[in-house]
Amino acid sequence: MEIFLLLGANLGDRVATLNRAVALIAERVGRIEQKSSLYETAPWGVVDQPTYLNQVLAVATDHAPQRVLDVAQVIEQELGRVRLEKWGSRVIDIDILYYGHQILQTETLTVPHPYLHLRRFTLVPLAEISPAYVHPVLRETTLKLLEKCPDTSEVTIFNS
């Protein structure tokens, strides 16, 4: 199954943390098929915080959606994530954007990600690696969702 994950970090050594997260995802979730560039992005939700680095991965996995979420949360904890505030600063964040073309809603997981179409920091890196992917609920491509996105935040390729 091809899944798409969004990685984000705005505390500590962001590049090293994202690289470590990618390695752990490859080891524990599945084969990394594609990864976007790193993007520097403005904070969303709680805006009084440092800028983020974001990256989207396409991953081939045999794990069930809840297992992927559980593994992602363990990776976040191992890399130092402490959940204090919704949309607050974090060492690492790993979100499941898509799980194939499945539509899931449980107590702990909603797929596709419910804010995916509202966030440029998600859509820009997703469009880089999968511009024609069709959102299974909204029935529009990543590029079309990006065109229609109400978020005007700046999203730029990060040059370290």
OpenMM code with the backbone's topology and positions (N, CA, C; nanometers):
from openmm import Vec3, app, unit

residues = "MET GLU ILE PHE LEU LEU LEU GLY ALA ASN LEU GLY ASP ARG VAL ALA THR LEU ASN ARG ALA VAL ALA LEU ILE ALA GLU ARG VAL GLY ARG ILE GLU GLN LYS SER SER LEU TYR GLU THR ALA PRO TRP GLY VAL VAL ASP GLN PRO THR TYR LEU ASN GLN VAL LEU ALA VAL ALA THR ASP HIS ALA PRO GLN ARG VAL LEU ASP VAL ALA GLN VAL ILE GLU GLN GLU LEU GLY ARG VAL ARG LEU GLU LYS TRP GLY SER ARG VAL ILE ASP ILE ASP ILE LEU TYR TYR GLY HIS GLN ILE LEU GLN THR GLU THR LEU THR VAL PRO HIS PRO TYR LEU HIS LEU ARG ARG PHE THR LEU VAL PRO LEU ALA GLU ILE SER PRO ALA TYR VAL HIS PRO VAL LEU ARG GLU THR THR LEU LYS LEU LEU GLU LYS CYS PRO ASP THR SER GLU VAL THR ILE PHE ASN SER".split()
positions = [
    Vec3(0.0850, -0.1174, 0.0000),
    Vec3(0.0000, 0.0000, 0.0000),
    Vec3(0.0897, 0.1238, 0.0000),
    Vec3(0.0575, 0.2198, -0.0863),
    Vec3(0.1319, 0.3456, -0.0849),
    Vec3(0.0619, 0.4434, 0.0082),
    Vec3(0.1408, 0.4986, 0.0993),
    Vec3(0.0896, 0.5983, 0.1920),
    Vec3(0.1734, 0.7245, 0.1793),
    Vec3(0.1164, 0.8357, 0.2220),
    Vec3(0.1887, 0.9628, 0.2219),
    Vec3(0.1955, 1.0144, 0.3643),
    Vec3(0.3159, 1.0505, 0.4065),
    Vec3(0.3392, 1.1030, 0.5405),
    Vec3(0.3951, 1.2439, 0.5304),
    Vec3(0.3526, 1.3306, 0.6209),
    Vec3(0.4068, 1.4656, 0.6333),
    Vec3(0.4930, 1.4707, 0.7578),
    Vec3(0.6164, 1.5169, 0.7418),
    Vec3(0.7069, 1.5357, 0.8541),
    Vec3(0.7249, 1.6847, 0.8763),
    Vec3(0.7326, 1.7254, 1.0015),
    Vec3(0.7554, 1.8656, 1.0340),
    Vec3(0.8373, 1.8777, 1.1606),
    Vec3(0.9199, 1.9829, 1.1669),
    Vec3(1.0012, 2.0100, 1.2855),
    Vec3(1.0311, 2.1592, 1.2919),
    Vec3(1.0226, 2.2162, 1.4134),
    Vec3(1.0621, 2.3562, 1.4276),
    Vec3(1.1444, 2.3830, 1.5529),
    Vec3(1.1924, 2.2791, 1.6182),
    Vec3(1.2792, 2.2948, 1.7347),
    Vec3(1.4046, 2.2103, 1.7161),
    Vec3(1.5148, 2.2549, 1.7731),
    Vec3(1.6386, 2.1785, 1.7686),
    Vec3(1.7008, 2.1790, 1.6299),
    Vec3(1.7817, 2.0764, 1.6021),
    Vec3(1.8461, 2.0611, 1.4715),
    Vec3(1.7440, 1.9973, 1.3773),
    Vec3(1.6676, 2.0824, 1.3107),
    Vec3(1.5541, 2.0362, 1.2306),
    Vec3(1.5955, 1.9396, 1.1205),
    Vec3(1.7038, 1.9697, 1.0506),
    Vec3(1.7476, 1.8840, 0.9395),
    Vec3(1.7873, 1.7458, 0.9910),
    Vec3(1.8675, 1.7419, 1.0961),
    Vec3(1.9109, 1.6135, 1.1519),
    Vec3(1.7913, 1.5329, 1.2022),
    Vec3(1.6969, 1.5995, 1.2657),
    Vec3(1.5783, 1.5303, 1.3171),
    Vec3(1.4960, 1.4720, 1.2032),
    Vec3(1.4739, 1.5498, 1.0977),
    Vec3(1.3970, 1.4987, 0.9842),
    Vec3(1.4697, 1.3828, 0.9171),
    Vec3(1.6014, 1.3942, 0.9012),
    Vec3(1.6777, 1.2843, 0.8409),
    Vec3(1.6680, 1.1572, 0.9249),
    Vec3(1.6741, 1.1721, 1.0565),
    Vec3(1.6626, 1.0556, 1.1454),
    Vec3(1.5220, 0.9959, 1.1368),
    Vec3(1.4211, 1.0818, 1.1309),
    Vec3(1.2833, 1.0336, 1.1180),
    Vec3(1.2656, 0.9545, 0.9887),
    Vec3(1.3212, 1.0040, 0.8790),
    Vec3(1.3117, 0.9332, 0.7506),
    Vec3(1.3769, 0.7953, 0.7622),
    Vec3(1.4942, 0.7890, 0.8250),
    Vec3(1.5631, 0.6608, 0.8411),
    Vec3(1.4804, 0.5637, 0.9258),
    Vec3(1.4206, 0.6132, 1.0336),
    Vec3(1.3394, 0.5267, 1.1197),
    Vec3(1.2115, 0.4819, 1.0499),
    Vec3(1.1524, 0.5689, 0.9700),
    Vec3(1.0335, 0.5315, 0.8928),
    Vec3(1.0694, 0.4220, 0.7924),
    Vec3(1.1832, 0.4365, 0.7251),
    Vec3(1.2271, 0.3347, 0.6292),
    Vec3(1.2509, 0.2008, 0.6990),
    Vec3(1.3014, 0.2059, 0.8200),
    Vec3(1.3318, 0.0852, 0.8961),
    Vec3(1.2056, 0.0181, 0.9519),
    Vec3(1.1077, 0.0985, 0.9938),
    Vec3(0.9955, 0.0438, 1.0711),
    Vec3(0.8591, 0.0471, 1.0013),
    Vec3(0.8438, 0.1343, 0.9022),
    Vec3(0.7130, 0.1477, 0.8362),
    Vec3(0.7147, 0.0848, 0.6981),
    Vec3(0.8164, 0.1181, 0.6179),
    Vec3(0.8239, 0.0622, 0.4835),
    Vec3(0.9223, 0.1365, 0.3963),
    Vec3(0.9310, 0.0920, 0.2730),
    Vec3(1.0258, 0.1482, 0.1770),
    Vec3(0.9853, 0.2907, 0.1380),
    Vec3(1.0802, 0.3826, 0.1441),
    Vec3(1.0567, 0.5201, 0.1001),
    Vec3(1.0626, 0.5196, -0.0523),
    Vec3(0.9503, 0.5484, -0.1170),
    Vec3(0.9457, 0.5489, -0.2631),
    Vec3(0.9793, 0.6857, -0.3203),
    Vec3(0.9376, 0.7908, -0.2514),
    Vec3(0.9678, 0.9274, -0.2939),
    Vec3(0.9758, 1.0144, -0.1700),
    Vec3(1.0579, 1.1190, -0.1789),
    Vec3(1.0556, 1.2197, -0.0735),
    Vec3(1.0701, 1.3562, -0.1373),
    Vec3(0.9938, 1.4499, -0.0853),
    Vec3(0.9984, 1.5860, -0.1379),
    Vec3(1.1249, 1.6551, -0.0897),
    Vec3(1.1486, 1.7715, -0.1446),
    Vec3(1.2507, 1.8601, -0.0903),
    Vec3(1.2093, 1.8990, 0.0508),
    Vec3(1.3029, 1.9573, 0.1241),
    Vec3(1.2689, 2.0193, 0.2521),
    Vec3(1.2161, 2.1590, 0.2233),
    Vec3(1.1102, 2.1957, 0.2920),
    Vec3(1.0498, 2.3281, 0.2750),
    Vec3(1.0491, 2.4015, 0.4078),
    Vec3(1.0875, 2.5278, 0.4039),
    Vec3(1.0753, 2.6134, 0.5220),
    Vec3(0.9385, 2.6787, 0.5156),
    Vec3(0.8658, 2.6695, 0.6260),
    Vec3(0.7272, 2.7134, 0.6247),
    Vec3(0.6936, 2.7923, 0.7506),
    Vec3(0.6005, 2.8833, 0.7341),
    Vec3(0.5507, 2.9606, 0.8478),
    Vec3(0.4668, 2.8701, 0.9374),
    Vec3(0.4657, 2.8964, 1.0681),
    Vec3(0.3786, 2.8184, 1.1562),
    Vec3(0.2319, 2.8384, 1.1208),
    Vec3(0.1522, 2.7369, 1.1505),
    Vec3(0.0093, 2.7373, 1.1177),
    Vec3(-0.0669, 2.7054, 1.2454),
    Vec3(-0.1757, 2.7733, 1.2703),
    Vec3(-0.2540, 2.7493, 1.3918),
    Vec3(-0.2077, 2.8404, 1.5036),
    Vec3(-0.0958, 2.8069, 1.5659),
    Vec3(-0.0308, 2.8921, 1.6660),
    Vec3(0.0874, 2.9568, 1.5952),
    Vec3(0.0771, 3.0861, 1.5668),
    Vec3(0.1761, 3.1489, 1.4783),
    Vec3(0.2969, 3.2069, 1.5513),
    Vec3(0.2921, 3.2223, 1.6826),
    Vec3(0.4034, 3.2798, 1.7581),
    Vec3(0.5016, 3.1689, 1.7978),
    Vec3(0.5724, 3.1177, 1.6958),
    Vec3(0.6695, 3.0112, 1.7167),
    Vec3(0.7668, 3.0107, 1.5995),
    Vec3(0.8794, 2.9378, 1.6118),
    Vec3(0.9776, 2.9353, 1.5029),
    Vec3(0.9217, 2.8722, 1.3752),
    Vec3(0.9877, 2.9019, 1.2621),
    Vec3(0.9463, 2.8431, 1.1349),
    Vec3(0.9741, 2.6921, 1.1355),
    Vec3(0.9013, 2.6235, 1.0501),
    Vec3(0.9109, 2.4780, 1.0382),
    Vec3(0.9923, 2.4385, 0.9163),
    Vec3(1.0460, 2.3187, 0.9226),
    Vec3(1.0877, 2.2469, 0.8027),
    Vec3(0.9867, 2.1349, 0.7848),
    Vec3(0.9380, 2.1197, 0.6623),
    Vec3(0.8413, 2.0149, 0.6300),
    Vec3(0.8891, 1.9347, 0.5107),
    Vec3(0.8467, 1.8087, 0.5083),
    Vec3(0.8789, 1.7182, 0.3980),
    Vec3(0.7681, 1.6143, 0.3878),
    Vec3(0.7356, 1.5745, 0.2658),
    Vec3(0.6373, 1.4684, 0.2438),
    Vec3(0.7091, 1.3456, 0.1882),
    Vec3(0.6706, 1.2300, 0.2403),
    Vec3(0.7246, 1.1018, 0.1947),
    Vec3(0.6131, 1.0171, 0.1354),
    Vec3(0.6444, 0.9461, 0.0276),
    Vec3(0.5593, 0.8379, -0.0218),
    Vec3(0.6264, 0.7092, 0.0238),
    Vec3(0.5515, 0.6252, 0.0934),
    Vec3(0.6077, 0.5058, 0.1560),
    Vec3(0.5241, 0.3843, 0.1166),
    Vec3(0.5908, 0.2763, 0.0790),
    Vec3(0.5225, 0.1488, 0.0537),
    Vec3(0.5235, 0.0700, 0.1840),
    Vec3(0.4055, 0.0340, 0.2331),
    Vec3(0.3972, -0.0367, 0.3606),
    Vec3(0.2983, -0.1518, 0.3537),
    Vec3(0.3226, -0.2509, 0.4389),
    Vec3(0.2283, -0.3608, 0.4573),
    Vec3(0.1514, -0.3456, 0.5882),
    Vec3(0.1861, -0.2439, 0.6662),
    Vec3(0.1227, -0.2234, 0.7966),
    Vec3(-0.0178, -0.1654, 0.7820),
    Vec3(-0.1037, -0.1987, 0.8759),
    Vec3(-0.2377, -0.1405, 0.8840),
    Vec3(-0.2264, 0.0061, 0.9270),
    Vec3(-0.3269, 0.0875, 0.8954),
    Vec3(-0.3213, 0.2301, 0.9291),
    Vec3(-0.2934, 0.2581, 1.0770),
    Vec3(-0.3607, 0.1891, 1.1677),
    Vec3(-0.3385, 0.2146, 1.3109),
    Vec3(-0.1961, 0.1788, 1.3510),
    Vec3(-0.1420, 0.0734, 1.2920),
    Vec3(-0.0030, 0.0343, 1.3211),
    Vec3(0.0929, 0.1434, 1.2738),
    Vec3(0.0684, 0.2000, 1.1559),
    Vec3(0.1536, 0.3090, 1.1060),
    Vec3(0.1475, 0.4272, 1.2029),
    Vec3(0.0275, 0.4610, 1.2497),
    Vec3(0.0137, 0.5705, 1.3460),
    Vec3(0.0900, 0.5397, 1.4745),
    Vec3(0.0752, 0.4192, 1.5252),
    Vec3(0.1444, 0.3809, 1.6488),
    Vec3(0.2958, 0.3904, 1.6326),
    Vec3(0.3477, 0.3399, 1.5219),
    Vec3(0.4916, 0.3450, 1.4961),
    Vec3(0.5371, 0.4905, 1.4821),
    Vec3(0.4601, 0.5718, 1.4113),
    Vec3(0.4951, 0.7135, 1.3947),
    Vec3(0.5029, 0.7831, 1.5300),
    Vec3(0.4096, 0.7531, 1.6189),
    Vec3(0.4106, 0.8171, 1.7507),
    Vec3(0.5280, 0.7697, 1.8358),
    Vec3(0.5676, 0.6443, 1.8227),
    Vec3(0.6864, 0.5946, 1.8926),
    Vec3(0.8110, 0.6661, 1.8396),
    Vec3(0.8211, 0.6810, 1.7078),
    Vec3(0.9347, 0.7528, 1.6487),
    Vec3(0.9381, 0.8960, 1.7010),
    Vec3(0.8230, 0.9627, 1.7038),
    Vec3(0.8170, 1.0995, 1.7572),
    Vec3(0.8702, 1.1042, 1.9004),
    Vec3(0.8268, 1.0111, 1.9840),
    Vec3(0.8721, 1.0082, 2.1236),
    Vec3(1.0219, 0.9835, 2.1322),
    Vec3(1.0726, 0.8900, 2.0527),
    Vec3(1.2159, 0.8591, 2.0548),
    Vec3(1.2996, 0.9797, 2.0138),
    Vec3(1.2449, 1.0630, 1.9258),
    Vec3(1.3179, 1.1811, 1.8791),
    Vec3(1.2947, 1.3027, 1.9685),
    Vec3(1.2198, 1.2856, 2.0775),
    Vec3(1.2060, 1.3920, 2.1759),
    Vec3(1.0758, 1.4687, 2.1756),
    Vec3(0.9766, 1.4210, 2.1026),
    Vec3(0.8485, 1.4926, 2.0970),
    Vec3(0.7767, 1.4840, 2.2308),
    Vec3(0.7311, 1.5993, 2.2784),
    Vec3(0.6453, 1.6073, 2.3959),
    Vec3(0.5205, 1.6824, 2.3524),
    Vec3(0.4044, 1.6212, 2.3687),
    Vec3(0.2786, 1.6831, 2.3249),
    Vec3(0.2259, 1.7743, 2.4351),
    Vec3(0.2397, 1.9064, 2.4117),
    Vec3(0.1941, 2.0039, 2.5103),
    Vec3(0.0761, 2.0857, 2.4605),
    Vec3(0.0798, 2.1239, 2.3337),
    Vec3(-0.0179, 2.2193, 2.2818),
    Vec3(-0.0510, 2.1817, 2.1378),
    Vec3(-0.1813, 2.1782, 2.1052),
    Vec3(-0.2206, 2.1519, 1.9673),
    Vec3(-0.1623, 2.2612, 1.8787),
    Vec3(-0.0983, 2.2221, 1.7712),
    Vec3(-0.0355, 2.3108, 1.6738),
    Vec3(0.0809, 2.3904, 1.7325),
    Vec3(0.1320, 2.3486, 1.8481),
    Vec3(0.2454, 2.4177, 1.9087),
    Vec3(0.3771, 2.3683, 1.8515),
    Vec3(0.4868, 2.4296, 1.8985),
    Vec3(0.6211, 2.3917, 1.8545),
    Vec3(0.6473, 2.2452, 1.8867),
    Vec3(0.7298, 2.1830, 1.8009),
    Vec3(0.7633, 2.0438, 1.8254),
    Vec3(0.8963, 2.0083, 1.7609),
    Vec3(0.9642, 1.9130, 1.8246),
    Vec3(1.0893, 1.8597, 1.7716),
    Vec3(1.0604, 1.7836, 1.6430),
    Vec3(0.9501, 1.7087, 1.6408),
    Vec3(0.9122, 1.6304, 1.5229),
    Vec3(0.7613, 1.6054, 1.5252),
    Vec3(0.7037, 1.6040, 1.4082),
    Vec3(0.5627, 1.5693, 1.3919),
    Vec3(0.5538, 1.4817, 1.2680),
    Vec3(0.4835, 1.3713, 1.2779),
    Vec3(0.4632, 1.2813, 1.1642),
    Vec3(0.3132, 1.2606, 1.1487),
    Vec3(0.2590, 1.3062, 1.0373),
    Vec3(0.1160, 1.2933, 1.0101),
    Vec3(0.0926, 1.2001, 0.8920),
    Vec3(-0.0110, 1.1179, 0.9010),
    Vec3(-0.0543, 1.0360, 0.7881),
    Vec3(-0.1482, 1.1218, 0.7043),
    Vec3(-0.1079, 1.1493, 0.5802),
    Vec3(-0.1918, 1.2287, 0.4903),
    Vec3(-0.2910, 1.1399, 0.4172),
    Vec3(-0.2388, 1.0373, 0.3521),
    Vec3(-0.3204, 0.9419, 0.2769),
    Vec3(-0.2737, 0.8015, 0.3110),
    Vec3(-0.3666, 0.7079, 0.3114),
    Vec3(-0.3354, 0.5665, 0.3242),
    Vec3(-0.3983, 0.4988, 0.2033),
    Vec3(-0.3209, 0.4936, 0.0934),
    Vec3(-0.3787, 0.4511, -0.0335),
    Vec3(-0.4925, 0.5456, -0.0665),
    Vec3(-0.6022, 0.4894, -0.1122),
    Vec3(-0.7208, 0.5719, -0.1391),
    Vec3(-0.8290, 0.5464, -0.0344),
    Vec3(-0.7872, 0.4939, 0.0790),
    Vec3(-0.8832, 0.4611, 0.1843),
    Vec3(-0.9353, 0.5864, 0.2539),
    Vec3(-1.0571, 0.5754, 0.3028),
    Vec3(-1.1192, 0.6789, 0.3846),
    Vec3(-1.1455, 0.6142, 0.5202),
    Vec3(-1.0807, 0.6671, 0.6243),
    Vec3(-1.0898, 0.6077, 0.7576),
    Vec3(-1.1242, 0.7140, 0.8605),
    Vec3(-1.2059, 0.6756, 0.9562),
    Vec3(-1.2335, 0.7644, 1.0691),
    Vec3(-1.2496, 0.6776, 1.1928),
    Vec3(-1.1513, 0.6897, 1.2832),
    Vec3(-1.1580, 0.6189, 1.4106),
    Vec3(-1.1396, 0.7226, 1.5210),
    Vec3(-1.1367, 0.6757, 1.6453),
    Vec3(-1.1129, 0.7673, 1.7576),
    Vec3(-0.9766, 0.8338, 1.7487),
    Vec3(-0.8796, 0.7638, 1.6918),
    Vec3(-0.7416, 0.8130, 1.6927),
    Vec3(-0.6879, 0.8544, 1.5563),
    Vec3(-0.7599, 0.8249, 1.4487),
    Vec3(-0.7039, 0.8479, 1.3158),
    Vec3(-0.8124, 0.8839, 1.2149),
    Vec3(-0.7871, 0.9919, 1.1417),
    Vec3(-0.8730, 1.0299, 1.0296),
    Vec3(-0.7864, 1.0383, 0.9049),
    Vec3(-0.8231, 0.9622, 0.8023),
    Vec3(-0.7512, 0.9607, 0.6755),
    Vec3(-0.8535, 0.9711, 0.5638),
    Vec3(-0.8324, 1.0605, 0.4672),
    Vec3(-0.7238, 1.1556, 0.4532),
    Vec3(-0.7185, 1.2533, 0.5714),
    Vec3(-0.5998, 1.3098, 0.5908),
    Vec3(-0.5811, 1.4055, 0.6994),
    Vec3(-0.6831, 1.5179, 0.6843),
    Vec3(-0.7554, 1.5519, 0.7903),
    Vec3(-0.8664, 1.6474, 0.7779),
    Vec3(-0.8270, 1.7902, 0.7410),
    Vec3(-0.7009, 1.8290, 0.7630),
    Vec3(-0.6579, 1.9654, 0.7296),
    Vec3(-0.5708, 1.9712, 0.6041),
    Vec3(-0.5502, 1.8580, 0.5406),
    Vec3(-0.4597, 1.8488, 0.4255),
    Vec3(-0.4854, 1.9586, 0.3227),
    Vec3(-0.6091, 1.9781, 0.2840),
    Vec3(-0.6439, 2.0712, 0.1759),
    Vec3(-0.6413, 2.2178, 0.2193),
    Vec3(-0.6178, 2.2428, 0.3470),
    Vec3(-0.6188, 2.3797, 0.3996),
    Vec3(-0.4792, 2.4341, 0.4265),
    Vec3(-0.3758, 2.3549, 0.4034),
    Vec3(-0.2402, 2.3905, 0.4449),
    Vec3(-0.1425, 2.3858, 0.3278),
    Vec3(-0.0865, 2.5003, 0.2958),
    Vec3(0.0156, 2.5053, 0.1903),
    Vec3(0.1397, 2.4245, 0.2286),
    Vec3(0.1745, 2.4223, 0.3574),
    Vec3(0.2949, 2.3497, 0.3982),
    Vec3(0.2809, 2.1996, 0.3766),
    Vec3(0.1591, 2.1528, 0.3596),
    Vec3(0.1337, 2.0134, 0.3239),
    Vec3(0.1245, 1.9973, 0.1726),
    Vec3(0.0485, 2.0842, 0.1093),
    Vec3(0.0196, 2.0693, -0.0337),
    Vec3(0.1398, 2.0964, -0.1238),
    Vec3(0.2248, 2.1918, -0.0885),
    Vec3(0.3392, 2.2231, -0.1756),
    Vec3(0.4346, 2.1036, -0.1860),
    Vec3(0.4820, 2.0453, -0.0746),
    Vec3(0.5688, 1.9272, -0.0897),
    Vec3(0.4962, 1.8055, -0.1467),
    Vec3(0.3676, 1.7912, -0.1165),
    Vec3(0.2901, 1.6809, -0.1741),
    Vec3(0.2792, 1.6966, -0.3255),
    Vec3(0.2577, 1.8191, -0.3713),
    Vec3(0.2482, 1.8449, -0.5159),
    Vec3(0.3809, 1.8189, -0.5863),
    Vec3(0.4914, 1.8382, -0.5162),
    Vec3(0.6224, 1.8114, -0.5764),
    Vec3(0.6363, 1.6641, -0.6140),
    Vec3(0.5899, 1.5739, -0.5277),
    Vec3(0.6106, 1.4311, -0.5544),
    Vec3(0.4882, 1.3603, -0.6107),
    Vec3(0.3699, 1.4203, -0.5970),
    Vec3(0.2487, 1.3526, -0.6443),
    Vec3(0.1416, 1.4536, -0.6857),
    Vec3(0.1688, 1.5320, -0.7907),
    Vec3(0.0765, 1.6392, -0.8294),
    Vec3(-0.0595, 1.5899, -0.8786),
    Vec3(-0.0653, 1.4704, -0.9335),
    Vec3(-0.1906, 1.4208, -0.9920),
    Vec3(-0.2694, 1.3301, -0.8975),
    Vec3(-0.2185, 1.3085, -0.7777),
    Vec3(-0.2893, 1.2226, -0.6817),
    Vec3(-0.4259, 1.2826, -0.6513),
    Vec3(-0.5298, 1.2006, -0.6540),
    Vec3(-0.6665, 1.2489, -0.6335),
    Vec3(-0.7110, 1.2212, -0.4893),
    Vec3(-0.7487, 1.3267, -0.4202),
    Vec3(-0.8004, 1.3169, -0.2834),
    Vec3(-0.9271, 1.2310, -0.2867),
    Vec3(-0.9341, 1.1221, -0.2094),
    Vec3(-1.0475, 1.0303, -0.2207),
    Vec3(-1.1814, 1.0858, -0.1714),
    Vec3(-1.1802, 1.1916, -0.0938),
    Vec3(-1.3049, 1.2527, -0.0474),
    Vec3(-1.3410, 1.3731, -0.1337),
    Vec3(-1.2446, 1.4626, -0.1540),
    Vec3(-1.2709, 1.5869, -0.2275),
    Vec3(-1.2679, 1.5680, -0.3784),
    Vec3(-1.2109, 1.4549, -0.4246),
    Vec3(-1.2079, 1.4196, -0.5671),
    Vec3(-1.1367, 1.5245, -0.6528),
    Vec3(-1.0306, 1.5816, -0.5988),
    Vec3(-0.9505, 1.6772, -0.6754),
    Vec3(-0.8039, 1.6416, -0.6604),
    Vec3(-0.7246, 1.6763, -0.7621),
    Vec3(-0.5819, 1.6466, -0.7587),
    Vec3(-0.5115, 1.7369, -0.6579),
    Vec3(-0.3912, 1.6959, -0.6230),
    Vec3(-0.3098, 1.7775, -0.5329),
    Vec3(-0.2901, 1.9169, -0.5905),
    Vec3(-0.2616, 1.9260, -0.7207),
    Vec3(-0.2414, 2.0577, -0.7821),
    Vec3(-0.3664, 2.1435, -0.7733),
    Vec3(-0.4828, 2.0852, -0.7966),
    Vec3(-0.6082, 2.1604, -0.7884),
    Vec3(-0.6338, 2.2051, -0.6442),
    Vec3(-0.6068, 2.1176, -0.5487),
    Vec3(-0.6232, 2.1554, -0.4077),
    Vec3(-0.5299, 2.2702, -0.3707),
    Vec3(-0.4083, 2.2668, -0.4237),
    Vec3(-0.3128, 2.3746, -0.3972),
    Vec3(-0.3617, 2.5060, -0.4569),
    Vec3(-0.4136, 2.5008, -0.5785),
    Vec3(-0.4677, 2.6220, -0.6423),
    Vec3(-0.5805, 2.6827, -0.5592),
    Vec3(-0.6628, 2.5981, -0.5000),
    Vec3(-0.7809, 2.6436, -0.4263),
    Vec3(-0.7542, 2.6692, -0.2776),
    Vec3(-0.6347, 2.6382, -0.2314),
    Vec3(-0.6034, 2.6450, -0.0886),
    Vec3(-0.6168, 2.7882, -0.0356),
    Vec3(-0.6922, 2.8073, 0.0726),
    Vec3(-0.7102, 2.9414, 0.1284),
    Vec3(-0.5887, 2.9929, 0.2057),
    Vec3(-0.4956, 2.9049, 0.2383),
    Vec3(-0.3760, 2.9420, 0.3139),
    Vec3(-0.2817, 3.0217, 0.2237),
    Vec3(-0.2375, 3.1364, 0.2699),
    Vec3(-0.1458, 3.2201, 0.1911),
    Vec3(-0.0051, 3.2218, 0.2504),
    Vec3(0.0231, 3.1329, 0.3443),
    Vec3(0.1543, 3.1283, 0.4088),
    Vec3(0.2647, 3.0993, 0.3078),
    Vec3(0.3812, 3.1558, 0.3353),
    Vec3(0.4965, 3.1338, 0.2480),
    Vec3(0.5546, 2.9947, 0.2723),
    Vec3(0.5834, 2.9257, 0.1629),
    Vec3(0.6445, 2.7928, 0.1663),
    Vec3(0.7578, 2.7956, 0.0646),
    Vec3(0.8827, 2.7846, 0.1115),
    Vec3(0.9975, 2.7954, 0.0214),
    Vec3(1.0911, 2.6760, 0.0404),
    Vec3(1.1555, 2.6360, -0.0683),
    Vec3(1.2532, 2.5274, -0.0587),
    Vec3(1.3653, 2.5713, 0.0343),
    Vec3(1.4034, 2.4817, 0.1242),
    Vec3(1.5056, 2.5104, 0.2246),
    Vec3(1.6423, 2.4778, 0.1675),
    Vec3(1.7312, 2.5736, 0.1750),
    Vec3(1.8706, 2.5528, 0.1348),
    Vec3(1.9567, 2.5634, 0.2590),
    Vec3(2.0096, 2.4498, 0.3025),
    Vec3(2.0870, 2.4487, 0.4275),
    Vec3(2.2236, 2.5098, 0.4101),
] * unit.nanometer
topology = app.Topology()
chain = topology.addChain("A")
for resn in residues:
    res = topology.addResidue(resn, chain)
    for name in ("N", "CA", "C"):
        topology.addAtom(name, app.Element.getBySymbol(name[0]), res)
